[in-house]
């Protein structure tokens, strides 16, 4: 009996915030052995997307560690040298690469989260910066409850609940819908992966059509898919959803947001970056009280050089807080749906 081969890959979710827009680094062209045919320059099949997170195979003879391999691939594909990097998750579900159904290797990918400042891109990957809410339009609450939830998501999910095979499954589906998109429940900013997985299972997003684990699958709702974000190659949107939830969660207890800011910044600039990542507006005075209570920032004694109106005071991250507190985050409050 032949033993199935396994290939190890490295994926990077590289995040920047520019002009209040959370951006993620994506590439369109890759030529290594794990690239899809369309990424090598072939024609897409069945709506296949070439847009992907920077990704490449781990090559033991070339890469001393997994992280160094990731950094080399990102630089080769985009020209960008990564700063802060942390391991995110290992993605190894069967058939996450549909080519496995035709005898290809099972591709296991180690995902990483990187925080950077946006910079011009070069490299071989036809790279671009993308607004991450273009991939998850239901996650941006800064202007209120996204219209796509009531207009597209809830009607489709309610129909999906109704079509359950029995009462037990119907209750289970209804509970998941209430947790993820309910009107009377709290909106948990960290449930990004749960919401993506629910839309995937209900076959409202085009990536569901690639699921080799589903025998004789029902068709994807193509009309809904047009409104539910840009598709990505393979399971790259799932990886991105995982990273978004991780980063949002860490805002509460780690000072990662300062890796996305200049060394000196105004409190409004800090607030806008946190809002961009969390997808919600924060009360200005409450946010500043949290900063003051947490000892996260300190004044530089300088004023903002440019800007309209009265110059704002500049602050910097107070690094001593790392030794003073176990969880020095910005403490984002929960969002109540409909509020």
LINCORHU-V749976 format. One record per residue. N is the residue number from 1. PHI is phi as a letter, one per 20 degrees, with the letter a starting at -180 (NA if undefined). OMEGA is omega in degrees with one decimal (999 if undefined). BURIAL is # if it has 16 or more other C-alpha atoms within 10 Angstrom, else .. Layout:
N;PHI;OMEGA;BURIAL + N;PHI;OMEGA;BURIAL
//
This chain:
1;NA;-178.0;. + 2;f;177.7;. + 3;e;-179.8;. + 4;f;177.9;. + 5;f;175.7;. + 6;c;176.9;. + 7;d;-179.7;. + 8;d;179.5;# + 9;d;-178.9;# + 10;c;-177.3;# + 11;c;-177.7;# + 12;c;167.0;# + 13;e;-173.3;# + 14;d;-169.6;# + 15;d;170.9;# + 16;c;173.0;# + 17;c;-177.5;# + 18;c;179.6;# + 19;l;176.7;. + 20;m;178.7;# + 21;d;174.8;# + 22;f;-174.3;# + 23;d;176.8;# + 24;c;-176.5;# + 25;e;179.7;# + 26;c;178.7;# + 27;c;179.9;# + 28;d;-173.6;# + 29;c;173.3;# + 30;b;-176.0;# + 31;c;-179.9;. + 32;f;-171.0;. + 33;f;178.9;. + 34;e;177.6;# + 35;f;177.0;# + 36;f;178.6;# + 37;g;-179.4;# + 38;f;177.2;# + 39;f;176.3;# + 40;e;178.0;# + 41;o;179.2;. + 42;e;179.6;. + 43;e;178.8;. + 44;f;179.8;. + 45;d;176.0;. + 46;l;178.5;. + 47;m;-179.3;. + 48;g;179.8;# + 49;e;174.5;# + 50;e;-174.3;# + 51;f;-173.6;# + 52;b;168.0;# + 53;f;174.8;# + 54;g;-169.1;# + 55;b;175.3;# + 56;a;-179.9;# + 57;f;171.2;# + 58;f;-178.0;# + 59;d;-173.1;. + 60;g;-179.1;. + 61;f;-177.7;. + 62;d;-172.8;. + 63;d;-179.5;. + 64;f;176.0;. + 65;c;177.0;. + 66;f;-177.7;# + 67;f;177.8;# + 68;f;175.9;. + 69;f;177.8;# + 70;f;-178.4;# + 71;f;179.3;# + 72;f;179.7;# + 73;f;179.9;# + 74;f;179.6;# + 75;f;179.9;# + 76;f;-175.6;# + 77;e;-171.8;# + 78;c;-175.2;# + 79;m;-174.1;# + 80;e;173.3;# + 81;e;-175.8;. + 82;f;174.7;# + 83;d;-179.2;. + 84;f;178.1;. + 85;c;171.9;# + 86;c;179.2;. + 87;f;-172.8;. + 88;e;-172.8;# + 89;a;174.7;# + 90;d;-175.6;# + 91;d;-174.3;# + 92;b;-179.3;# + 93;g;176.9;. + 94;f;178.2;. + 95;m;174.3;# + 96;f;167.2;# + 97;d;-174.8;# + 98;g;179.8;# + 99;f;177.0;. + 100;f;-180.0;# + 101;f;179.7;. + 102;d;177.1;. + 103;n;178.0;. + 104;f;-178.6;# + 105;f;170.6;# + 106;f;-174.1;# + 107;e;175.1;# + 108;d;-176.3;# + 109;d;174.5;# + 110;e;-178.2;# + 111;e;177.8;# + 112;c;174.2;# + 113;d;-179.7;# + 114;c;177.6;# + 115;d;-174.2;# + 116;b;165.4;# + 117;e;-178.7;# + 118;f;-178.4;# + 119;b;176.1;. + 120;g;-174.1;. + 121;d;175.1;# + 122;c;174.7;. + 123;m;-172.2;. + 124;e;-168.9;# + 125;e;-174.6;# + 126;l;-171.7;. + 127;f;176.8;# + 128;b;172.3;# + 129;e;-178.2;# + 130;c;171.7;# + 131;f;-174.8;# + 132;f;175.1;# + 133;f;170.2;# + 134;f;178.3;# + 135;e;-177.0;# + 136;c;-174.3;# + 137;f;179.2;# + 138;f;-174.8;# + 139;e;-175.0;# + 140;e;-177.9;# + 141;d;-174.1;# + 142;f;175.7;. + 143;d;-178.6;. + 144;o;-177.9;. + 145;g;-178.1;# + 146;g;-177.2;. + 147;f;-178.0;. + 148;f;-179.8;. + 149;f;-179.4;# + 150;f;-175.8;. + 151;f;-174.2;. + 152;c;-168.9;# + 153;f;-174.4;# + 154;f;178.0;# + 155;g;179.8;. + 156;f;-179.6;# + 157;f;176.5;# + 158;f;176.6;. + 159;f;178.1;. + 160;f;176.3;# + 161;f;-177.9;# + 162;f;-176.2;# + 163;e;179.4;. + 164;g;-173.8;. + 165;f;-178.3;. + 166;b;-176.3;. + 167;f;-179.0;. + 168;f;179.7;. + 169;f;179.9;. + 170;f;178.0;. + 171;f;179.5;. + 172;f;178.9;. + 173;f;-179.3;# + 174;f;178.2;# + 175;f;178.5;. + 176;f;178.6;# + 177;f;179.4;# + 178;f;178.6;. + 179;f;-172.3;# + 180;e;-173.1;# + 181;c;-174.4;# + 182;f;179.7;# + 183;f;-173.2;. + 184;e;-179.8;. + 185;d;174.8;. + 186;f;177.3;# + 187;e;-179.4;# + 188;e;-175.5;# + 189;f;-177.8;# + 190;e;-175.7;# + 191;e;-177.0;# + 192;f;179.9;# + 193;f;178.5;# + 194;g;-179.0;# + 195;f;178.0;# + 196;f;-178.6;# + 197;f;179.1;# + 198;f;178.1;# + 199;f;177.1;# + 200;f;-178.2;# + 201;f;177.5;. + 202;f;176.0;# + 203;m;178.3;# + 204;d;179.7;# + 205;c;-168.8;# + 206;f;-179.7;# + 207;f;-179.7;# + 208;f;179.9;# + 209;f;-178.4;# + 210;e;-172.3;# + 211;f;-179.3;# + 212;f;-180.0;# + 213;e;-176.1;. + 214;e;178.0;. + 215;e;-179.8;. + 216;l;-174.2;. + 217;f;172.4;. + 218;f;-177.6;. + 219;f;174.6;. + 220;f;176.6;# + 221;f;-173.6;# + 222;f;178.9;. + 223;f;178.2;. + 224;f;-176.3;# + 225;g;-179.3;# + 226;f;-176.8;. + 227;d;-171.3;# + 228;d;169.1;# + 229;n;179.2;# + 230;f;175.6;# + 231;f;175.5;# + 232;c;-179.7;# + 233;f;173.3;# + 234;l;-179.2;# + 235;d;-175.3;# + 236;f;176.5;# + 237;f;175.4;# + 238;f;177.3;# + 239;f;179.7;# + 240;f;177.5;# + 241;f;177.2;# + 242;f;-179.4;# + 243;f;178.9;# + 244;f;178.1;# + 245;f;178.5;# + 246;f;-177.5;# + 247;f;178.2;# + 248;f;179.0;# + 249;f;-177.3;# + 250;f;176.0;# + 251;g;-177.1;# + 252;f;-171.8;# + 253;c;175.4;# + 254;c;-176.0;# + 255;e;-177.3;# + 256;f;-175.8;# + 257;g;-176.9;# + 258;f;174.0;# + 259;f;-178.6;# + 260;d;-177.9;# + 261;d;170.1;# + 262;f;-179.8;. + 263;g;174.6;. + 264;c;-171.4;# + 265;b;172.3;# + 266;e;178.0;# + 267;f;177.0;# + 268;f;177.2;. + 269;f;177.1;# + 270;f;-179.8;# + 271;f;-178.0;# + 272;f;177.4;# + 273;f;177.8;# + 274;f;178.2;# + 275;f;180.0;# + 276;f;-177.8;# + 277;f;-176.5;# + 278;e;-179.3;# + 279;m;179.0;# + 280;b;175.2;# + 281;e;-179.8;# + 282;d;175.5;# + 283;f;-171.4;. + 284;g;-175.2;. + 285;f;177.3;. + 286;f;179.3;. + 287;f;-179.0;# + 288;f;174.7;# + 289;f;177.2;. + 290;f;178.4;. + 291;f;-179.0;# + 292;f;-179.1;. + 293;f;-178.1;. + 294;e;-179.8;# + 295;m;-174.6;# + 296;f;-175.0;# + 297;c;175.8;# + 298;b;-179.1;. + 299;f;177.2;# + 300;e;-174.6;. + 301;n;-179.8;. + 302;d;178.1;. + 303;d;177.4;# + 304;f;-174.1;. + 305;f;-175.8;. + 306;c;178.7;. + 307;p;-179.2;. + 308;e;175.7;. + 309;m;-176.7;. + 310;f;179.9;. + 311;f;-178.9;. + 312;e;178.9;# + 313;f;179.3;# + 314;e;179.5;# + 315;c;173.5;# + 316;c;177.2;# + 317;f;179.9;# + 318;e;-171.0;. + 319;f;178.7;. + 320;f;-178.0;. + 321;f;179.0;# + 322;f;179.9;. + 323;e;-175.4;. + 324;e;-175.0;. + 325;c;179.0;. + 326;f;-175.3;. + 327;c;-176.4;# + 328;e;176.8;# + 329;d;-176.4;# + 330;e;172.4;# + 331;m;-179.3;# + 332;f;176.2;# + 333;f;178.0;. + 334;f;179.2;. + 335;d;176.5;# + 336;e;-177.2;. + 337;g;178.3;# + 338;n;-178.9;. + 339;d;999;.
//
